[in-house]
Structure formats: C-alpha cells, structure tokens
C-alpha cells in the first residue's frame, strides 16, 4: 500500500460509513438483483456439489511488512528492551504518536487491553464495595479488569440488533455504590455513547470506554476512546492494530493520565516515587516497535475494511436471512474487527445455525458464532460469590439481588443467533472476495430446503 498523506481531519471525514455506504449503494444492486455465480442454485457443496470458492486465501494476518522487521532488528541491536531505559525509546515514542493519531493529549502503553482497563479502574479509585456497570457480551478481560480490583461487575443486558449495551438497562442497574460505566464498543462499532454519557452525567459516574476492538472508529465526530473519561485499547494479535499482546490508555486529563502511568508502573510515579497500589503492566519495547512501524499504514487498512463492510451491507440490504449489526445514528466509521450478522433461521427453512455454517464452509467461506455464552453465565460469578472479600464488602441482600438480576435474555438471544466473519484479515480483501462471500450465502439460501439433510 502507498503511504497515506491524509490529514487526521481529512481521514476521519473521508472514510465515514455513511459516505462509503452511499457510494456503494449508488453503484451496487441490492438483494433481489444481485449478480451471483452460476453455482447459486447448484447442488450444495456439502452434499456433493461444486463449491462457490475453492481454496479461499485471505490476506495474511497479523499484518507485517519489511518496515516492521527492520524496526524490530534495530530495537534488538539497541539493547534497549524496557520502556524505562530511555525516554526516547519505542514505547514513549509510540505513546506520543498514538495520542496524536487518536486526537488526545496523552497515551500510556500497557501489556494488554485487560491491563489497560484495570489500570483505569485503579486510577479512578474503584475497589471493594464499588460497582461498575458493563455488558455481559464481551471478552472476559472486561470483567477481569473489574474483579481484579475486587469491585462488582454489574451486568446490563444488550440491544439485540446492535449487540451493544442497552442504555435503558444501564440506568436500571445504578445503585448508591455505582462508580462507573464500562461500555464495550463490540465488534469495533460505537455504542450509543450519547445516551451513556447523558446517564453518566446525570448520576455523576465515570465512563471507561472499552475500545479494545474499536481502533480509529468515529462517533458523532469523536474518535472512540475519547468520549468518556478514559479509553482503552488492545493490540492482541487478532486486533486491527496488533503486536501480539499490548494495550493503551488515552485521555486528556493530565492528572488522571499521570495516575494511570503510576498504576501501570507498579505504583511508581514519573518522579520515581512509590506512591500507590499498582501491578507492573508496562508495555515492552518490542511491542512498541511493532506498533510504531505500522501506524502510518493502519489508516489505509481501516479505510479498506470500512469500504468492504459497506459493500457487504449494501449487498445484504433487504435480505431477511442475515441482518448486519445495527449501527447507531452518529456512527461515522468503525474498526470492523468483526463483521457480524443476526441469523434468522425462519428464512433458511428453520435450519439451525450450525447447519447453515457447515454448508457455508463447504462453499469455501468460513464464518462462525462469536461468544458462546454471555459472561453472566460463566463460573467466575460463583467464584467471586464465594470469596470472603465480596461477602464482607457487599451485604447478603445485595449479593442476592445481584444474582437475581443477572439474567440477560437478549444477550442469550444474540449468542444463539450471531454469525460473524472475522474481519481483521478478510475485510482487507478485494471486492471480488466480498462477492464470493455474498455468492456463497445466496447459494446456501437458494438451497435452504436441503439444509436439514446435513
């Protein structure tokens, strides 16, 4: 890819979902008038027919190029492998450049997205006896960041169309012990942050954005992670900007960001004083090097994923069998860490999701479910209920109420109906690759009366 010369403002406005979708829809037919392969009504590959795609090869992920290799070699030779060895090392430099990219004053690197989230919980003084409202539809890292500080993660159910935390459910869960809301921009798309911030302001709550999947997404003119008090990112291998592991916190409050630095530096401040409780969550120089070397080209990949996602969405318009994730008004762009859809079996002859996925895979396109169980149904709940610290810091009545209110039926529905294309690599493909995806889906749909033979 050629190096982008976009300014940040031009970049943000230039890759909006709205503008890309408009471009796509003006030149592409919608469902009911899509050009398909000759295999559309042919025999399903899983039943012996010819697949739509043979030996599908997606763009390689994680992204790597020679610039990254050369940068790593330079770091190895330098002998500076820890961030505290040089104020001009890879990690301090990455923090400066990442803050510029995200449009904030400050950034602090960490060893993972989970560490970034827990750093924020600690920096905000949240601990035993406190409550943080979050979504059950997320990675365990979100919950871990709260229970590591022995606070109580309160589950608010989700919107079954957007898969995002439902602001109405958030407000129902607020108690006198609630200190913060931790919304997750799941799949890399924005939550309804307008409502969430209004609730937070009304109840004097902090907002920690779990932006681990949502690098560079924009909502109502603001980059995700810059809307709440603090924003947290993950650079784990599957993420759209990656270095194996790694994380970052961004913010504009100098005092609060200094606290974040101190917490992740095992409680030692920039002045070298041991001041507070904190784990060693430091990002290492190798992670910083890999990240720095890809920042210039990350924006181009972001734009391409948005373009291809808009293309897929335009092709699925009015198709009732697979309905793409709802995007809230004000969503200008998203990371598209995953491209997700709700599977409606009634439009596939009531075939279970697993049979649809098997048939699709045989046609050369692999998709899957995402989160099998919402985190409200996982064993960590029973574990913390048995810990003395929770029994001591939360009343018996509160813990009983907590368990009674743990049901999240809409999350359960999403877990059962979700179909996703892992997007970090595949959405970097060509429009022909996107057509392969659509053609495979439509072939399976055309043969839906055969799915229950699988």
MOJO-V581211 format. One record per residue. N is the residue number from 0. RES is the residue in one letter. SS is DSSP state (@ for helix, = for strand, . for the rest). OMEGA is omega in radians with two decimals (* if undefined). D_CENTER is the distance of its C-alpha to the mean C-alpha in Angstrom with 2 decimals. Layout:
BEGIN
n->[N;N]
res->[RES;RES]
ss->[SS;SS]
omega->[OMEGA;OMEGA]
d_center->[D_CENTER;D_CENTER]
END
This chain:
BEGIN
n->[0;1;2;3;4;5;6;7;8;9;10;11;12;13;14;15;16;17;18;19;20;21;22;23;24;25;26;27;28;29;30;31;32;33;34;35;36;37;38;39;40;41;42;43;44;45;46;47;48;49;50;51;52;53;54;55;56;57;58;59;60;61;62;63;64;65;66;67;68;69;70;71;72;73;74;75;76;77;78;79;80;81;82;83;84;85;86;87;88;89;90;91;92;93;94;95;96;97;98;99;100;101;102;103;104;105;106;107;108;109;110;111;112;113;114;115;116;117;118;119;120;121;122;123;124;125;126;127;128;129;130;131;132;133;134;135;136;137;138;139;140;141;142;143;144;145;146;147;148;149;150;151;152;153;154;155;156;157;158;159;160;161;162;163;164;165;166;167;168;169;170;171;172;173;174;175;176;177;178;179;180;181;182;183;184;185;186;187;188;189;190;191;192;193;194;195;196;197;198;199;200;201;202;203;204;205;206;207;208;209;210;211;212;213;214;215;216;217;218;219;220;221;222;223;224;225;226;227;228;229;230;231;232;233;234;235;236;237;238;239;240;241;242;243;244;245;246;247;248;249;250;251;252;253;254;255;256;257;258;259;260;261;262;263;264;265;266;267;268;269;270;271;272;273;274;275;276;277;278;279;280;281;282;283;284;285;286;287;288;289;290;291;292;293;294;295;296;297;298;299;300;301;302;303;304;305;306;307;308;309;310;311;312;313;314;315;316;317;318;319;320;321;322;323;324;325;326;327;328;329;330;331;332;333;334;335;336;337;338;339;340;341;342;343;344;345;346;347;348;349;350;351;352;353;354;355;356;357;358;359;360;361;362;363;364;365;366;367;368;369;370;371;372;373;374;375;376;377;378;379;380;381;382;383;384;385;386;387;388;389;390;391;392;393;394;395;396;397;398;399;400;401;402;403;404;405;406;407;408;409;410;411;412;413;414;415;416;417;418;419;420;421;422;423;424;425;426;427;428;429;430;431;432;433;434;435;436;437;438;439;440;441;442;443;444;445;446;447;448;449;450;451;452;453]
res->[X;X;X;X;X;X;X;X;X;X;X;X;X;X;X;X;X;X;X;X;X;X;X;X;X;X;X;X;X;X;X;X;X;X;X;X;X;X;X;X;X;X;X;X;X;X;X;X;X;X;X;X;X;X;X;X;X;X;X;X;X;X;X;X;X;X;X;X;X;X;X;X;X;X;X;X;X;X;X;X;X;X;X;X;X;X;X;X;X;X;X;X;X;X;X;X;X;X;X;X;X;X;X;X;X;X;X;X;X;X;X;X;X;X;X;X;X;X;X;X;X;X;X;X;X;X;X;X;X;X;X;X;X;X;X;X;X;X;X;X;X;X;X;X;X;X;X;X;X;X;X;X;X;X;X;X;X;X;X;X;X;X;X;X;X;X;X;X;X;X;X;X;X;X;X;X;X;X;X;X;X;X;X;X;X;X;X;X;X;X;X;X;X;X;X;X;X;X;X;X;X;X;X;X;X;X;X;X;X;X;X;X;X;X;X;X;X;X;X;X;X;X;X;X;X;X;X;X;X;X;X;X;X;X;X;X;X;X;X;X;X;X;X;X;X;X;X;X;X;X;X;X;X;X;X;X;X;X;X;X;X;X;X;X;X;X;X;X;X;X;X;X;X;X;X;X;X;X;X;X;X;X;X;X;X;X;X;X;X;X;X;X;X;X;X;X;X;X;X;X;X;X;X;X;X;X;X;X;X;X;X;X;X;X;X;X;X;X;X;X;X;X;X;X;X;X;X;X;X;X;X;X;X;X;X;X;X;X;X;X;X;X;X;X;X;X;X;X;X;X;X;X;X;X;X;X;X;X;X;X;X;X;X;X;X;X;X;X;X;X;X;X;X;X;X;X;X;X;X;X;X;X;X;X;X;X;X;X;X;X;X;X;X;X;X;X;X;X;X;X;X;X;X;X;X;X;X;X;X;X;X;X;X;X;X;X;X;X;X;X;X;X;X;X;X;X;X;X;X;X;X;X;X;X;X;X;X;X;X;X;X;X;X;X;X;X;X;X;X;X;X;X;X;X]
ss->[.;.;.;.;.;.;.;@;@;@;@;@;@;@;.;.;@;@;@;@;@;@;@;@;@;@;@;.;.;.;.;.;.;.;.;.;.;.;.;.;.;.;.;.;@;@;@;.;.;.;.;.;.;.;.;.;.;.;.;.;.;.;.;.;.;@;@;@;@;@;@;@;@;@;@;@;@;@;.;.;.;.;@;@;@;.;.;.;.;@;@;@;@;@;@;@;@;@;@;@;@;@;.;.;.;=;=;=;=;=;.;.;@;@;@;@;@;@;@;@;@;@;@;.;.;.;.;.;.;.;=;=;=;=;=;.;.;.;.;@;@;@;@;@;@;@;@;.;.;.;.;=;=;=;=;=;.;=;.;.;.;.;.;.;=;.;@;@;@;@;@;@;.;.;.;.;.;=;=;=;=;=;.;=;.;@;@;@;.;.;.;.;@;@;@;@;@;@;@;@;@;@;@;.;.;=;=;=;=;=;.;.;.;.;.;.;.;=;=;.;.;=;=;.;.;.;.;.;.;=;=;=;=;=;.;=;.;.;.;.;.;.;.;=;.;.;=;=;=;=;=;.;.;@;@;@;@;@;@;@;@;@;@;@;=;.;.;=;.;.;.;.;.;=;.;.;.;.;.;=;.;=;.;.;@;@;@;@;@;@;@;@;@;@;@;@;@;@;@;@;@;@;@;@;@;@;@;@;@;@;@;@;@;@;@;.;.;.;.;.;.;=;=;=;.;.;.;.;.;.;=;=;=;.;.;.;.;=;=;=;=;=;=;.;@;@;@;.;.;.;.;.;@;@;@;@;@;@;@;@;@;@;.;.;.;.;.;=;.;.;.;.;.;.;@;@;@;.;.;@;@;@;@;@;@;.;.;@;@;@;@;@;@;.;.;@;@;@;@;@;@;@;@;@;.;.;.;.;@;@;@;@;@;@;@;@;@;=;=;=;=;=;@;@;@;@;.;.;.;.;@;@;@;@;@;@;@;@;@;@;@;@;@;@;@;@;.;@;@;@;@;@;@;.]
omega->[3.07;3.13;-3.12;3.03;3.07;2.83;-3.12;-3.12;-3.13;3.13;-3.09;-3.11;-3.04;-3.06;-3.12;3.10;-3.12;-3.10;3.13;3.14;3.13;3.12;-3.10;-3.04;3.14;-3.06;-3.06;3.05;3.09;-3.13;-3.09;3.12;-3.09;3.03;-3.13;3.05;3.11;-3.14;-3.00;-3.11;3.10;-3.12;3.11;3.14;-3.12;3.10;3.05;3.13;3.12;3.13;3.05;-3.10;3.07;3.06;-3.13;3.10;3.12;3.02;-3.06;3.06;0.08;3.12;3.03;3.09;-3.07;3.09;3.12;3.13;-3.14;3.13;3.12;3.12;3.12;3.13;3.11;-3.09;-3.09;-3.08;3.08;-3.02;-3.12;-3.03;-3.08;-3.12;-3.11;3.08;-3.14;-3.12;-3.07;-3.08;3.08;3.12;3.09;-3.13;3.12;-3.07;3.14;3.07;3.09;-3.12;-3.09;3.10;3.09;3.13;-2.99;2.97;3.07;3.11;3.08;-3.11;3.11;3.05;3.09;3.11;3.10;-3.14;-3.13;3.05;3.14;3.10;-3.14;-3.10;3.11;3.07;-3.13;-3.10;-3.10;-3.12;-3.13;-3.14;3.08;-3.13;-3.12;-3.07;3.03;-3.07;-3.04;3.02;-3.14;3.12;3.11;-3.13;-3.12;-3.11;3.14;-3.08;3.03;3.09;3.09;2.95;-3.07;3.09;-3.11;-3.06;2.98;-3.08;-2.99;3.00;-3.06;3.12;3.14;-3.08;-3.10;3.07;-3.08;-3.13;3.11;3.12;3.08;-3.07;3.11;-3.01;-3.10;3.06;3.12;-3.13;3.14;-3.14;-3.05;2.96;3.10;3.10;3.11;3.07;-2.94;-3.06;-3.11;3.14;-3.05;2.89;3.02;-3.02;3.09;3.13;-3.10;3.13;3.10;3.10;-3.13;3.14;3.14;-3.05;3.11;-3.13;3.03;3.09;3.04;3.14;2.98;-3.09;-3.01;-3.14;-2.83;3.12;2.97;3.09;-3.08;3.13;3.14;3.08;-3.11;3.09;3.13;-3.06;-3.14;-3.04;3.11;3.11;-3.14;3.08;-3.06;-3.08;3.04;3.06;3.08;-2.94;-3.06;-3.04;-3.02;2.84;-2.95;3.05;-3.12;2.93;3.14;3.13;3.12;3.03;3.05;3.13;-3.12;-3.13;-3.04;-3.11;-3.13;3.13;3.02;3.08;3.09;3.10;-3.09;3.14;-3.09;3.13;-3.09;3.06;-3.12;-3.07;3.08;3.09;3.13;3.13;3.08;-2.89;-2.98;3.06;3.10;3.04;3.04;-3.09;-3.01;2.93;3.11;-3.02;3.12;3.07;3.12;3.14;-3.14;-3.13;-3.14;-3.04;-3.11;-3.06;-3.11;-3.08;-3.12;-3.11;3.11;3.11;3.08;-3.14;-3.13;3.10;3.10;3.12;-3.11;3.09;3.10;3.10;3.13;-3.12;3.12;3.13;-3.13;-3.13;3.14;3.06;-3.01;-3.05;3.11;-3.08;-3.12;3.12;3.08;3.08;-3.10;3.04;-3.06;3.08;-3.13;3.10;3.14;-3.14;-3.03;2.95;3.01;2.95;-2.94;-3.11;2.98;3.12;3.14;-3.00;3.14;3.09;3.05;3.10;-3.14;3.09;3.09;-3.11;-3.06;3.11;3.05;-3.10;3.10;3.12;3.13;3.13;3.13;3.08;3.06;-3.12;-3.12;2.97;-3.09;2.89;3.12;-3.13;-3.06;3.11;2.99;-3.05;3.02;-3.11;-3.08;-3.00;-3.14;-3.11;3.12;-3.12;-3.08;3.09;-3.14;-3.12;-3.11;-3.10;3.11;3.12;-3.13;-3.00;3.13;-3.09;3.09;3.13;-3.13;-3.14;3.09;3.10;3.12;-3.13;3.14;-3.08;-3.02;-3.11;3.11;-3.03;3.13;3.04;3.11;3.12;-3.14;3.12;-3.10;-2.98;-3.04;2.96;-3.09;2.94;3.05;-2.84;-3.04;3.08;-3.06;-3.13;2.98;3.14;-3.12;3.04;3.07;3.06;3.12;3.08;3.08;3.13;-3.11;-3.12;3.11;3.11;-3.07;3.06;3.12;3.13;3.14;-3.14;-3.03;3.13;3.12;-3.01;-3.11;3.00;-3.10;*]
d_center->[24.51;26.61;25.57;24.27;26.56;24.44;24.71;21.57;22.89;23.88;20.55;18.56;21.16;21.71;18.44;17.82;16.72;19.98;22.15;20.74;20.95;24.46;25.43;24.27;25.90;29.10;29.67;28.27;29.76;27.85;28.06;31.73;32.72;30.43;32.09;31.58;32.96;36.35;34.70;33.14;35.92;36.94;36.84;33.48;32.93;32.36;35.85;37.45;36.68;35.41;31.62;30.08;28.60;30.20;28.46;25.27;23.97;20.58;19.94;19.61;16.48;15.87;17.46;20.77;23.94;27.28;26.36;23.92;26.66;29.27;27.26;26.75;30.44;31.38;29.45;31.09;34.48;34.03;34.02;31.61;28.83;27.93;26.56;29.54;32.07;31.80;30.72;30.20;28.24;24.98;22.78;24.68;24.66;20.95;20.46;22.80;21.31;17.65;18.96;20.87;18.02;15.98;19.26;19.76;22.82;21.37;18.78;19.12;17.88;17.24;17.21;13.62;10.63;12.49;15.56;14.25;13.48;16.86;18.59;17.76;19.01;22.14;22.69;22.76;25.36;23.58;25.21;27.48;28.48;25.49;22.77;19.11;17.68;14.18;12.65;13.74;10.93;8.54;9.16;12.62;11.75;11.15;14.57;16.11;15.70;17.81;20.35;20.99;22.62;24.30;22.97;22.31;18.83;19.78;17.94;17.75;17.41;15.07;16.03;16.64;16.23;12.99;11.46;10.77;12.97;16.47;18.26;21.54;20.63;19.49;22.92;24.71;23.40;24.61;27.53;29.72;27.66;24.25;23.22;19.61;16.68;13.18;10.92;7.22;5.56;4.45;4.27;3.99;7.20;9.30;10.76;14.53;14.93;18.59;19.45;17.52;19.24;22.49;22.36;21.61;24.50;26.77;26.42;26.13;22.78;20.38;16.75;14.16;10.85;7.95;6.16;5.12;2.20;4.75;8.00;11.04;10.14;13.29;14.45;18.22;18.95;16.74;13.92;10.83;11.61;15.26;15.88;16.21;18.36;15.87;12.38;10.63;8.76;8.63;10.73;11.09;12.71;10.20;7.86;9.16;11.32;12.61;15.73;15.68;14.64;14.43;12.76;13.86;14.80;15.96;18.59;21.97;24.06;26.12;27.36;24.04;22.50;25.69;25.13;21.67;23.46;26.18;24.08;22.17;25.61;27.08;28.51;30.38;30.26;30.71;34.37;34.56;35.28;33.91;32.85;30.37;28.45;25.64;24.40;24.42;20.81;21.84;20.09;22.80;24.38;23.35;19.63;20.52;22.66;20.19;17.70;20.58;21.93;18.99;18.13;20.86;19.65;15.87;16.59;18.50;15.84;13.45;16.42;17.21;13.92;14.38;18.00;17.61;15.13;17.75;20.42;19.09;18.70;22.22;23.60;22.33;23.74;26.19;25.41;25.27;24.28;20.61;19.04;15.79;13.10;14.83;13.89;15.53;18.51;17.83;14.71;15.93;13.15;9.48;7.60;7.90;5.93;7.70;10.73;11.60;14.97;17.21;20.19;23.49;26.08;28.97;28.63;28.79;32.05;30.28;29.13;26.54;23.04;23.85;26.87;25.05;22.55;25.57;27.41;24.61;24.25;28.01;27.81;25.72;22.18;19.95;17.33;16.47;15.21;11.93;12.45;16.24;16.97;15.44;15.77;18.78;20.59;20.16;23.07;21.76;23.08;26.59;26.38;25.85;28.39;30.89;30.41;33.26;31.16;29.42;32.80;34.38;31.93;31.16;34.09;34.82;34.56;31.08;29.78;31.48;29.95;26.50;27.05;28.66;25.72;23.07;23.17;20.17;21.62;19.13;16.33;18.90;19.48;15.92;15.86;19.17;18.56;15.13;15.49;12.86;13.39;11.37;11.04;10.88;14.62;15.97;14.92;16.96;19.93;22.85;23.68;25.94;23.07;21.42;24.87;25.03;21.99;23.65;27.06;26.07;24.57;27.71;30.03;28.70;29.01;32.53;33.40;31.80;35.23;35.14;31.83;33.58;35.84;33.09]
END
